[in-house]
Amino acid sequence: METRRLTILSAGLGVPSSSRLLADQLSAAAERQLRASGYEVAVDVVELRDLAVDIANNFVTGYAAPRLAQVIAGVEASDGIIAVTPVFSASYSGLFKSFMDVLDPKSLDGKAVLLGATGGTDRHQMVLDYALRPLFSYLRTRIAATGVFAGPQDWGTAEEGGASLADRIERAAAELARLLEGPQPGRKPAPLESLPFEQLLAGISGGR
């Protein structure tokens, strides 16, 4: 059974944070969808708040501390990314953008991405299409059509006349799961395997 690796990026600043809560719900829904499609799922949750100092130092020194380097390697090795940020000044948070800036821009090429954001008012929901989507389009990722914004009114209540937060989460997760089916263009190639000389010779002889 194939495995799909998901990296969950949460840029929430508080403990607990609505961004982490949304990220967890998106992750759980995506995992259910992928398992229903016959995949094993490995999930790595990254709280960017815990890496704030390492991210800042990386800009100054040009060197990623071991913990940050491990997270960067995990993002690069993942098949899909769920990225959730709080909204500040009508855009993604500075912490979220700073982390994206320390990544190799080519490392996300072709990866499947689901976008999420949280804010104090519905007026911020356009951040998905006017800030997050352009950023990940620039990085040449494959973005799920449905992004999920959650405001204060979304938690614990259903919307009248529209899709509830749970409905939007399930729809977005299903879209991400479809993007993760089949060969993945964003996956790093497996390292070359060194074969014994006898096996190499047998292969050459068999090709005559």
Backbone torsions as a table, in degrees:
resi	resn	phi	psi	omega
1	MET	NA	130.4	-179.1
2	GLU	-71.7	152.5	178.1
3	THR	-113.3	138.1	173.1
4	ARG	-113.1	128.8	-178.6
5	ARG	-102.5	124.9	178.7
6	LEU	-110.6	133.7	170.9
7	THR	-108.9	126.1	-178.7
8	ILE	-104.1	117.2	179.3
9	LEU	-104.5	115.2	178.6
10	SER	-116.0	122.0	-177.4
11	ALA	-102.8	18.7	177.7
12	GLY	-63.0	147.5	-177.1
13	LEU	-102.7	-25.4	-178.1
14	GLY	-90.9	171.7	175.7
15	VAL	-135.2	107.5	-1.8
16	PRO	-78.1	169.5	178.8
17	SER	-127.9	148.4	177.3
18	SER	-66.3	-30.0	178.0
19	SER	-64.6	-42.3	178.3
20	ARG	-67.2	-38.2	178.5
21	LEU	-62.4	-44.4	178.1
22	LEU	-65.7	-42.1	179.4
23	ALA	-59.8	-41.9	179.9
24	ASP	-64.5	-40.2	-179.5
25	GLN	-69.6	-39.3	176.0
26	LEU	-64.6	-41.4	179.8
27	SER	-63.1	-45.9	-179.3
28	ALA	-63.0	-40.9	179.8
29	ALA	-67.2	-42.1	179.4
30	ALA	-64.9	-39.8	178.8
31	GLU	-62.9	-43.0	177.5
32	ARG	-61.1	-43.8	-178.3
33	GLN	-63.9	-42.6	-178.7
34	LEU	-68.8	-40.9	177.9
35	ARG	-65.0	-35.5	177.3
36	ALA	-65.9	-25.3	178.2
37	SER	-89.3	1.7	174.5
38	GLY	96.5	17.5	-179.7
39	TYR	-106.9	146.2	164.6
40	GLU	-79.9	151.3	-176.0
41	VAL	-130.9	129.8	173.4
42	ALA	-113.5	124.4	-175.2
43	VAL	-115.8	131.0	176.7
44	ASP	-122.3	115.4	-178.6
45	VAL	-96.8	127.7	-178.7
46	VAL	-118.8	118.5	172.7
47	GLU	-91.4	105.9	-176.8
48	LEU	-63.7	-25.2	177.0
49	ARG	-55.6	-36.4	-179.0
50	ASP	-72.9	-13.5	-176.9
51	LEU	-108.7	7.2	-172.1
52	ALA	-56.3	-45.7	-178.4
53	VAL	-66.8	-43.1	179.3
54	ASP	-63.6	-37.5	178.4
55	ILE	-64.7	-45.3	179.3
56	ALA	-62.5	-43.7	179.2
57	ASN	-63.4	-32.8	179.5
58	ASN	-62.3	-37.1	178.2
59	PHE	-66.5	-37.2	-176.4
60	VAL	-77.8	-41.3	-173.2
61	THR	-99.3	-21.1	-175.0
62	GLY	76.8	10.5	-177.0
63	TYR	-123.0	131.6	177.3
64	ALA	-89.7	122.5	175.7
65	ALA	-59.9	157.1	-174.8
66	PRO	-50.8	-43.3	-178.7
67	ARG	-64.9	-44.2	178.4
68	LEU	-66.4	-40.8	179.6
69	ALA	-61.6	-37.5	178.4
70	GLN	-65.7	-41.0	178.5
71	VAL	-65.3	-43.5	179.1
72	ILE	-60.0	-43.9	178.4
73	ALA	-62.2	-38.3	178.5
74	GLY	-64.7	-41.6	177.2
75	VAL	-62.1	-44.1	-178.3
76	GLU	-65.9	-31.0	-177.8
77	ALA	-88.1	-6.3	-176.4
78	SER	-77.7	157.7	174.3
79	ASP	-88.2	-37.3	-178.4
80	GLY	-138.6	154.4	-179.0
81	ILE	-128.2	133.6	169.6
82	ILE	-110.7	114.7	-174.2
83	ALA	-115.2	122.2	-178.3
84	VAL	-129.1	130.0	-179.5
85	THR	-133.8	147.2	168.0
86	PRO	-74.1	159.8	-179.2
87	VAL	-99.4	128.2	173.8
88	PHE	-129.5	129.2	178.9
89	SER	51.0	45.1	174.2
90	ALA	65.6	24.6	177.9
91	SER	-151.8	-179.3	176.8
92	TYR	-67.6	161.7	-176.8
93	SER	-70.6	156.7	177.9
94	GLY	-63.4	-35.6	178.3
95	LEU	-62.7	-43.6	179.7
96	PHE	-61.9	-48.1	-179.5
97	LYS	-64.3	-38.4	-180.0
98	SER	-61.9	-40.4	178.1
99	PHE	-65.3	-42.9	179.2
100	MET	-61.1	-32.4	-178.4
101	ASP	-72.1	-23.0	179.4
102	VAL	-85.9	-8.7	176.4
103	LEU	-78.9	149.9	169.6
104	ASP	-67.2	119.5	-176.8
105	PRO	-53.5	-30.5	-178.9
106	LYS	-78.6	-12.6	-173.2
107	SER	-72.5	-18.3	-178.9
108	LEU	-100.4	1.7	-177.3
109	ASP	-55.3	118.9	176.1
110	GLY	86.6	-6.2	-178.1
111	LYS	-73.4	147.2	176.7
112	ALA	-81.0	134.8	-174.9
113	VAL	-135.3	138.2	172.3
114	LEU	-116.8	129.5	-174.8
115	LEU	-103.8	139.7	176.3
116	GLY	-142.8	153.7	178.5
117	ALA	-150.7	154.5	176.8
118	THR	-130.2	150.1	180.0
119	GLY	-161.2	170.3	-176.7
120	GLY	-83.5	-7.1	180.0
121	THR	-153.2	151.2	179.8
122	ASP	-63.2	-18.1	179.9
123	ARG	-62.7	-17.2	-179.0
124	HIS	-88.8	-3.8	-172.0
125	GLN	-66.2	-20.5	179.6
126	MET	-70.3	-8.2	176.9
127	VAL	-58.8	-27.9	179.7
128	LEU	-60.5	-44.7	-174.7
129	ASP	-91.8	-25.0	-175.1
130	TYR	-103.6	-7.5	178.3
131	ALA	-130.5	-58.2	-175.9
132	LEU	-68.3	-47.2	-176.5
133	ARG	-62.5	-43.8	176.0
134	PRO	-61.0	-37.8	179.0
135	LEU	-60.8	-48.5	-176.7
136	PHE	-77.6	-22.2	172.1
137	SER	-68.9	-41.2	176.8
138	TYR	-58.9	-35.6	-179.9
139	LEU	-82.8	5.7	173.9
140	ARG	62.0	38.2	175.8
141	THR	-89.1	167.4	174.3
142	ARG	-102.2	111.0	-169.6
143	ILE	-100.8	131.8	174.7
144	ALA	-59.3	138.7	-175.2
145	ALA	-60.7	-34.7	-178.1
146	THR	-96.8	118.6	169.6
147	GLY	-98.1	156.0	-175.4
148	VAL	-120.8	119.3	173.4
149	PHE	-108.4	137.2	178.1
150	ALA	-126.6	122.5	175.0
151	GLY	-106.8	179.6	-177.3
152	PRO	-56.7	-34.3	-176.5
153	GLN	-73.5	-12.6	-175.9
154	ASP	-81.4	-23.1	-172.6
155	TRP	-82.7	112.8	174.2
156	GLY	85.3	1.7	178.3
157	THR	-133.5	154.3	176.4
158	ALA	-96.4	143.7	178.8
159	GLU	-78.7	141.3	176.3
160	GLU	-86.2	130.9	177.4
161	GLY	75.4	11.5	-179.9
162	GLY	-154.3	177.8	-178.9
163	ALA	-75.2	136.4	177.1
164	SER	-72.2	166.9	177.5
165	LEU	-58.5	-41.6	179.5
166	ALA	-60.8	-40.0	178.8
167	ASP	-64.4	-43.4	-179.3
168	ARG	-66.5	-37.7	177.8
169	ILE	-62.9	-45.8	-179.4
170	GLU	-63.8	-40.9	-179.9
171	ARG	-65.7	-44.6	179.3
172	ALA	-64.5	-41.2	179.9
173	ALA	-63.9	-38.9	178.3
174	ALA	-64.0	-38.5	178.4
175	GLU	-66.4	-41.1	177.2
176	LEU	-63.8	-42.2	179.9
177	ALA	-60.3	-39.3	178.5
178	ARG	-65.9	-37.3	177.7
179	LEU	-64.9	-26.6	-177.0
180	LEU	-92.0	4.0	176.8
181	GLU	-81.3	143.6	176.5
182	GLY	76.6	-168.6	-178.7
183	PRO	-59.8	141.2	-176.6
184	GLN	-109.3	113.7	-178.4
185	PRO	-65.8	-22.2	-178.5
186	GLY	-88.3	-1.5	-176.6
187	ARG	-80.2	136.6	176.2
188	LYS	-67.2	140.2	178.0
189	PRO	-65.1	148.2	177.9
190	ALA	-65.6	144.7	179.2
191	PRO	-61.6	146.8	-180.0
192	LEU	-64.3	138.5	-178.8
193	GLU	-98.8	131.8	177.2
194	SER	-84.2	118.0	-179.2
195	LEU	-95.8	150.1	175.6
196	PRO	-59.1	149.6	-177.7
197	PHE	-57.2	-39.1	-178.4
198	GLU	-62.7	-38.5	-179.8
199	GLN	-70.0	-38.6	176.6
200	LEU	-64.0	-42.9	-179.9
201	LEU	-63.8	-39.8	178.5
202	ALA	-63.7	-37.7	179.2
203	GLY	-66.6	-39.2	178.9
204	ILE	-66.5	-44.1	-179.1
205	SER	-63.3	-37.9	-177.9
206	GLY	-70.1	-18.6	-179.0
207	GLY	-88.7	0.5	-179.9
208	ARG	-70.2	NA	NA
